Structures are given as C-alpha cells and as structure tokens.
Amino acid sequence: MVVIGAGPGGLASAMLLAAKGAKVTVVERLPQVGGRTGRWRQDGFTFDIGPTFFLYPRVLEDIFRECGRDLWTELRFERIDPMYRVLFENAGHLDARSDAQSMAAEIARLSPEDAAHLPRYLADNRKKLASFRPVLESPFNALTDYLKGDVLKSLFMLRPQLSLDRDLRKYFRDRRVRQAFSFQAKYLGMSPFNCPSLFTILAFLEHEFGIWHPIGGHAVVMDKMAEIARDMGVEIRLQEPAVRILFEGRRAVGVETTKGRYPADALVINADFGHAMGALIPNHLRRRWTDRNIAAKKYSCSTFMMYLGIDGLYEDVPHHSIMLAEDLEANIRDIQDGRVLPKAPSIYLQNAGVTDPSLAPRGMSTLYVLVPVAHVTGAIDWPRVVPQFREQVIDRLELMGVKHLRERIRFEKILTPQGWRNDLAIYKGATFNLSHTLGQMLYFRPHNRFEDLDRIYLVGGGTHPGSGLPVIFESARISTRLLAADLALEAPSSLAAATVMPPMELELEKV
C-alpha cells in the first residue's frame, strides 16, 4: 500500500493498515510529518501550524489500541480548565468550564435564565451524539445508505431546517451565551448562522470530554504516530512529493514521486482533496470530481496567522481565548463575501506558555494568533495589505489583555491564505477544506472509497465525515476498513489479541 501524505489521517491509516498486515509506504512532500498539524520551529520557539484544540481523544485512543498501544502512556496530555475564555467585544466575557455546575455559574453571570437550561442542552446533545455516532463512523457509498436504520433513526434529531444558532435558541436566549456554544463552527471554517444544527455537538464534545493540550504541542502526537508506524514496519519517506498516480485503465496501480515509482495494490490519499485531484489525477479520468466541479463547490474560510515568540509570559491570559466581534454577523459576511478584509476581526489566541513552558526559551513564551478571513478569491492583495492588517490585529489583541505586545516580540512569522495555498498545498487556501453544508456532507462529500476510480481511498478533512482532528482520525478508520475488506487483509494474531480491550464508551448516564 502507498499512502500519499503524512498528515494525521495518513499516519493513522498507515498504522491501521500495518496492524492488518499490510506493507505500507508513506510519501510526504514536506521534511516533517503532520501536514498542517505539524510545527514551525525557529530561535528556540515551537508553534503548532494548525490545530491547537485536542478534542474527543476517544477516536485516537481506539486507533492506538488497535495497534497494541495506549495513548495515555505513550503521550502526556494536560486537561485545560477553564477550557477557554470567550470575550464579547464591549459586552463582558465567559470562562468555559468543564464542570457543568461551574459552567452554569459562569452562564448565570450573563443570563441566570439561560443557566437553568444548561442541563437540558447537555442531555439533548448527549442523545444526539449517541444517535449520530454510528453515522459518523460509517461510509456513505450510495444514496441507499440513507435508508439504513441508524441513519433514519438519527434524522429526526438533526433538524436540518435549522442553523446551529437557531437550534441553540431553544436553550439560550442571550446572544452571548449562544455565541459561546456556537463559535466552534470555526473548527469547520463555517458560520454559526448557516452551519447545520447537527454541529451543536461540537461544543458538547468540549464540555463532555474536555479540551486537552499535548505537552510539546500537537506535532508531538504526529511524531509519536510516525514512530509507532515505523515500529510496525511502515516506511515513511519525507521530502518526496508525489508527482502523479499511475493507472491501468481506471485502476490505480502505483505512485510516481520525485525520486521513483512505487507499485501498490491500493492507494490512500491524505493530501488536501482539491489540490490532490488537480495535481495527481488527470481531469479526463475523473467523472464526478472534475476540475470544474471541484471549483464550483463551497469552501471554508481561510485564516490569517501570526506566530509570535515574545519576551516574558502573559500570566493572566488563558491558554485559549476567543474574541468575537461586536457585530459578528457583519464580520462573517465580510469573510464569506471574500472581497474585503473584516473591519473588526474576531480573533483566536493561544497562550500556550501558561500550560507548557517547553515551547519557548527560558523567560519567553509563544503566542499563536488566528484570524478567520476569506479563502483565496483574487480580490484581496495579501502582500499589500499584510502590514496594515497586522497592526489592526495587534491593536485588537490589546482588548484581549495582551498589552504592549509590539515591544515584546522577538520572533514573528505570518501566514496568509496565499501561504496556506502555496506553501501547504491547500486548495484555495481554504484551511478547513470543503464546507460542511447539507449538500456537501455524508454521501455528497467525496467518498472514503473514492467513487471516480478503483483502488483509491480518501482520508482527511475532504472526505466523510469531515474536518477536525477527531473526524479526520475517524475517516482513517472508515477508509482502512473498506480497503481491508476489499483486499481481504487480516490482522496478525498478536495484534488481534491486543485489540480486544473494551473501548472508552460515551458516558450516557452523565448529566
């Protein structure tokens, strides 16, 4: 087997396939594993490139177990509490707590009436996740998959006619409280005002299972997965970009890289979906996912990133902070329109040094700044606007408690949507991939067993179930199960015996 791309989905796929006895080679164009879950290192500072929230560890825990390993002994995690601070511009703040009673007290500061409805929100979303979990863990290869019992059973709970924000109105009347339970749509690069109501489960996952920080950053998780894969016999070839996929008719039979050819019984593509299709597969071979059809799809927003190494530590700034623009709907319209920069941008800030001093030299710390902006449309001249937008973002960081930042910066790296596209090979610089609209989910998303060609399987944010680390790991489980069934792979007896430990289950009785 050949896996194209050593991102989280590719590494998980390599581990799972090796556990089933396959001989696996991973080819990766970058000099490190992880893809956008990798790291930048400079002058003693270490930054996560992309994800900084580690959510719902259950899926990765299961993958480690299938490979005879234990996630919690292989890696060190710290649970973050408060999970994050949500600042409402000119309207106070809320510290999200993992304990329900403490969270209700926080909500009561803003809206005593809404605090009383928190238990109902948690109970309803516990049922929603339990109902929809089999759907998220199953492939959608045909429209008839919607007729499966688990799918039909879950549909009445999904309320597809409602947006995330409108669904939350059943529980919370205060706009600020709804925003604290809906900004998580950012994880999908979407707006809470048009994101499907299914995704109320995103905030629920945080409150039910917590938010975790891997000591050393998310790239440490990727390094450990690569180490385990190598221990299982996987060959990982870095700085070796795939150039094209080799075919016999419509069947993939190998991969050509800059350094050679690798025959394969099957391929797993973990590269960004839109980019990989245009770069690796001739347009005439694709039926459903032609260049024209890919371009016509809806894509997530992008992000303007600042990775800052600073003198000292902002001890009073939480590990995670989110400042939401006062006029959030106007802010989101600016992003979705794609023609102008947000006038008053919302900002996510990670101040990891309050938890993990290993990321910076002694006496210093790191700041990770993310600003949602439009993906590449050609309307924004990024090289021209970066200096002014940088100053605007720093000014707004002052509102988040990051005072006198300019004089404390010792290292700085900026990444724009053009950088996401050009440097990290992400289609349109859409950081969170294809949008998760109802017309681009489940069957209508690129299939795990790629429908256009034979012996190609997809993993990552561009296929079912979608974006975000937990579901990317889930995509690897779905796709490798399909591949293993198609090629009749079986786990070696030693690993099969190691995977019978019971998985962590949803605590359905928990309130």
N, C-alpha and C positions, 0 to 999 in steps of 0.2 A: 504494500500500500504506500501511496505517497500523499502526504498532507502538505498543502500549499499554505504557508503562513503559520507562524509560531505565536499567534495571539492566544488568549485564554481558551477559545473554542478549539483551536488547532492542537494545543498542548493537551487539553482534556481528551480530545479524540485520539491522539497518539497513545495516551495512557490506556484508554479503554480498549483500543484495538490490540495493543500489545498484551493486555490482560486476556484477550481472547485468542492469543496465539499467533497473531499476525506479525509479519516482519514489516516494520514501518520506517520510512524515511520522511523527515520533515525538512522542507526547504524554506528558507526565510531570507528576504532581501536585506533586512537590517542587521547590524552587528550584534544585536541582543534579542532575546526572546521577549514576548509580551505585547508587541504591537503598540496600540495606543494605551495599553495597560503596562507599558514599560516605564523607564525612568530617564530623566536628564540628570547628569552629574557634572558639576563644574565648581572649582575652587573650594572643594570640601562640602558643597551643598548638594543635597539629593532631593529631587522632586518627582512625584508621580506625574506622568504625562497627562493621563486622562482620569479614570475613576479614582475617587478618594473615599467614597462611602462603601464599606463592605457590608452587604445586606444578606439576610437569609442564608446563612452558611450551610444549611441542610443539604443543598444540592452538591456543593463541592465536598462536603463530608461524605456523602454517599459515593461520589466518584473515587475518593481516596480509599474508601472501604472496599470498593470493587477491585482495587489494585492491591489490596492487602495492607493498606497503610491507615494511620489515624491522623486526621487533620490537626487535631488539638495537641498532639505530641510532636508533630513534625514542624509546626509553626507556632509562634507566640502572638496572640491577639489581646488587645485591651478593649474592653467594652466602654464606649463613650457615654457619659451621663453627666450633665444634660447632653442629649444626643446632638442638639444644635440650638442656636438662638435664631429666631425669626424676628427681624426688625421691620416694622411697618413705618415707612417714611413719614415722619411727623405724627405718628399715632401709636407710640409705645413699642413693646416687644413681648415675645413669648418664648420662654425656655422650654423646649420639648423634653419631657422626662419619660424614661422608660417604664417607671412605675405608674400604674393607672391612677392611683389616689393622688400622687404628686402632680400628675398631668392635669387632673381635674382641678386642682387648686390653682395651677397656672392659668387654665382657661377661665376660671372664676374671676381672676383679676380683670379680665377683659369683658366677660359676659357670664354672670352667675347662671343665667338660664341655660346657656349652651353647655356649661359644665355638667349639668344634670343629664345630658344626652350622650355623654361620652361612653358609658357602658353599653348603650344600645348600638352606637356606631361600632364598637369593638365586637360585640356579639354578632351583629349582622355581617360584618366583613369576615369574621371567623368562618361563618357558614358559607359566605361567598367563595372564599379561598378553598375551603374543603370541597365545594361543589365544582369549582372550575379547575382545580389542580389536575384532575385526570385529563382535561382538555389541553392544558399546558404541557403535559407530559406525553402526548400522543401526536403522531404525524397527521397531517391533513393532505392526503394524496388525491382525493376525489371529492366531488360535491356530496356524494352519498355519505361521507364521513360525518356530515351534519346530522344524519339520522341515527347515529349511534346513541345508545341510551344515556351515556354520561353527558354527551353534548346537549341532547334535548332536555335533560334534567337541569342543566345549568342555565339554559337560555332565559328562563323566567326570572332569574336573579340578576341578569346582566343589564336589563333596562337599556337597550341600545338607543332608544329615542332620547336619552338624557346625556348631557355632558357631565364631566366629572364635577364641575362646580354646581350644576343644578341638582345632581344627586345628593351632594353634601348639604343642600338646603333643608333636607328632611331632618337633619340633626342640628345644624348650626346656623343661627340667624345672623350672627356677627360676621361681617365680611372678613375681618382679620382672622378669625378662627378658621373660616373656610379656607383662607389662603394658606394657613399653617398646615392644613391637611390636603392641599392640592398642588402646592408648588412642586411636589415630586414629579409632576408631569414633565418637569425639566429633564428627568432621567431619560425620557423618551424624546426629548427635544420638541415637546408639544406644548400647547396652551391648555390650561385647565378649563377654558371656556369652550373648547371644541374636542378635547380628548375624551374618548368613550368612558362611560361611567364605570366600566369594569375596573379601571385603574384607581378607584378608591382603595384597592387592596395594597397599593404601594406604600402609603403612609401606615396602613395597618401592619404591614410586614415589619416596619421600623419599631412600632410600639409593641408588637407581639414577640419579636425575636431579637430586637436590639440593633444597634449600629456598632460596628467593630473597626478597630484600626490594627492592621498587621504591623508589628514593630519592624521598622526598616522601610515601610511603605508597601504599596500593592505589588511592586515589582519583585519583592521578596517571595510572594506567593507564586509568581510566574517562574522565578528561579527554582523554587522547590519542585514545582510540577515538571520542569525540564530535567531536573536532577533525577526524579523518580522515573520519568520516561526513559532516560538513558540507562538507569539501573535495570530497567525491564528490557533493554536491548534496542531501544529506538535510537536511530541515528539522526541527529539534528545538525543540519548544515546551514550555518549562518553566512550572511553576506553572499548569498547565492540566489538571486532573483529568478523566479520562473519567467520564461520568455513566452512559451506557448504550450498548450496542451496538445498531445499527439492523439490522432484519431485513426481508427479503421472504420470507415463509414460514419455511423453516428455513435460509435462506441469509443470511449476514452481508453487508451492503452498505455499512456505514459505522460511524462512531463519533460520538456526541454528547458534547461536553465542556462545561465551564462557560462556554466562550467561542464555541462554534459547532459546526457539523456538518462532518464530513469523509467524503465518499463514498470507497469503497475497493473494489477488485476482490478483496482478501483482507485479513485481519487477523492480526496476530501479537500474542498476549497474553503479556507478560512480567511482569505483576503477579502477586503471590502467588496461587496457584491457588485455594485455598479461599475467600479473600477476594474474588477477582475474580468467581468464579461467582455468589456471592450478591449482589454489588454491581452487576454489569453485565448479567447474563443472567437473564430471568425463569425461575423454577423450572419452570413448565409446559413450557418449551421443551427442558428437559434430560431425557434418558431414563435414562442410566446414572449420571450425576453430579448427582443431585438434592440438595437441601439435606440431606435425611435421610441419604442415602448418604454424602455428604461428612462429615457429623458422626459417622457410625459408623466411619470409617476410623481407623487408628492414626497418631498424630503423634509427631514427635520431641520431645525435651525442649526447654525454653527456656533462657535464660541470664539471670543477674543480672550486670549490667555496672557497672564503676566506671572512669571515665575521669579520670585524675588528672594534673594538672600540678604538678610538685614542684620545690622548690629543690634544685639540685645534680644529681648523677648517681650512681646505684648502679653503680660501675665494675666491681664483682666479681659482679654478677648478669648472667647471659647474656641475649642478645636474646630468646630464648624459654625459658620454664621451665614445667614442669607438675608440680604436686604431687598425688600420688594418695593418697587417704585410706587409712589403715591397713586398715580394713575396707571395701574397695572394693565388695564385693557388697552390703553393707548400705547404703552410700552410694547405689548405683544403685537399690536397692529403694525408698528414700525418694523418689527422683526419679520413678520410674515409678509409685509409688502415688499421688503427687500431692496428698497430704493434709497433709504436713508438710514443713518445710524440712530439708535434710540436716543431721544433727547434727554431722558433721565433714566439711565440704565439700571436694571436690577443687577445685583452682584452676589455671587457666592464666594466666600472666603474660607480657606483652610489655614488655620494657625496651628500646624501640627506640633510645634515645639512645646506646647503646654502638656503634651502627652508623650512625645517621642523626641528627646534631645539628640538621638543618634543621627538625625538628618542634617545637622549643621555643625560647623566647628564650635569649640567651646566658646561660650559668650555670645553666640549668634543663633539665628533661627531662620526658618523659611516661611514665606507666605505664598500661597497658591491662590490666584485671583482668576475667576471665571466670569465672563460677561456674555450672556446669550445675545447673539446677533444673527443677521440673515446669513444663510449659506451663500455661496458664490453665485451671483446673478449678473455680474458685469457692471452693475450700477454704482458700486462703491469702489473708489480708487484707494485701496488699502495702503499702498506705500505713501500716498499723500496725506491720508487722514490719521495715520497712526500717532504722530507726535501730539496732535491736539486731543485725540480720544484718550491717549494715555493720561494726559493731565486731568481730563474730566473724570476718569476713573479714580485717580489718586485723590482728587477732591472729594469724591463720594465715599471713599474709604474712611475719610475723616469722620463722616457721620456714623461709621460703624465702630468708632473707638480707636482707629488706627491713626494716632496723632503724629505729626512731624515726620511723616514717612520718608519724604524726599531725601532728607539729610542722613537717613539711616540705611539707605540702600547700598549694598556692597556688591551685589551681583544682580543682573536683570536679563531675562530672556522673554521675548514677546512672540506669541504665535497667533497669526490671524487666520481667517477662513482660507485664504490662499495658501498659507503654510500647511494647514490640515490637508488641503488638496494636493499640493505639490510635493511636500516633504514626507507626508504619511500616507499618500496614495488613497485618499478618501474622496469618493465621487462627490463633486460639487462642494467639497469641504463640509458636507452635512455630517457633523460629528456623531450624531445618533442614528444615522442610516435612514432607511425608508420610514416615513411617518407611520404611526400606528392608527390610521383611520380604519373604519369598519371595512372599507373596500380594499385594504392592504393588510389584513390580518387573516390568520388561520389559512384556509385554502387559497386565499387571494394573495398571500405572500409567496415568494419563491419557496418551492418545496424542499424539504430536507433531502429527499431523493430527487435530485434535480429533474424536472419534468421534460426539459428540452433535449436531453442527451442521456445516453446509457453509461452507467458505472461512474457517475459523478454525484457526490453528496455534498451538501452545503452545511456549514456551521457558522455561527456568528450572528450579529445583530440584523443581518439582511435576510435571514430566513425565519421560519417559525421556531420558537414562539416570539422572538423579537429582541429588542435591545436591553442592555443592562446585564451586569455580570451573572446574576443567578440564572436568567433565562438563556444567556449565551452558553453557560455550562449545561443547561437542560437541552439546548439544541444539539450539543455534542452527544449527549446520551441518546437522544432520539435518532440522530443520523447514524451513529455507530451501531445501534440495534438493527436498523434497517440494513446497513451494509453487512453486518454479521449474518443476518438471516439470508440475505441474497447470496452470499458466498459460503454459507454453511460453516462459519467459524465456530469453534468451541473453545471455552476457557480451559487452560491446563488444569489438571486435577488439584494441584497445590493452591492455585489462586481460587478455584471454585470453592474449595473448603474455607478459604479465608473470607469469603463474602457472605457467609450465612448469618453474620451478626445482625441483629434487628436494627433497622434504620431509625433515626430520630423521627417521631411522628408529631403531627400537629397536636398541640395541647387543646383539644376541643372543649375540655371542661373549664379551661381557664377563662376568667372574666376580665 
